[in-house]
Amino acid sequence: MLEAILHGFILAFGLIPPLSVQNVFVFNQGALQPNFIRALPVIITASKCDTLLISLAVLGVFSGRSWLILEKACLFVAGILFLIYMGVMTWRSQPSGKEKKETVTFTPQKQIAFAMSVSLLNPHGILDTVGVIGTSSIKYVGPEKIAFKIT
């Protein structure tokens, strides 16, 4: 049991440093909002989406025959569209220069919608949860698997 907990803990710390679109969005919303309460929608949404993806990966939903070709294709297309959208939005954004630029904060509804899209459609996040966490959880069963998932 201790091995599963330590494995999950070390794995979690190893997956935190690479900055993905989700991490950057959560950091930006935390910095731009006037107080912590206004940043809670994005924090809660991102954490719930990560919990969902990790739970599905550990349960093996993405592996084997249970993950159909159509589902893979839909996820692949959604990921491509997401990356194209993010690329276009980044390309169109104004670079921050010396001129004073007014910052625009997202409403709670936009925070939730965008946090869901950068969490559930982000290929980097899917690879981390399915490819790394899901694959690492294969060696555990029963209570050890639950302990690994929780850490």
Number of C-alpha atoms within 10 A of each C-alpha: 13 10 12 23 18 14 16 21 15 12 16 13 9 10 14 10 9 9 11 15 19 22 16 12 20 21 14 13 20 18 13 15 17 11 10 12 10 18 23 18 20 26 20 13 19 25 14 14 17 18 15 13 23 21 19 16 25 23 16 17 15 19 16 8 8 10 12 11 10 9 12 12 11 11 17 14 13 17 20 15 13 17 17 12 12 14 12 11 11 11 10 9 9 9 9 8 7 6 6 7 10 6 8 8 16 16 13 14 11 13 23 18 15 18 25 20 18 25 25 21 21 20 20 18 20 20 12 16 24 22 15 14 23 24 15 19 22 13 10 17 12 7 11 17 20 18 19 24 22 14 14
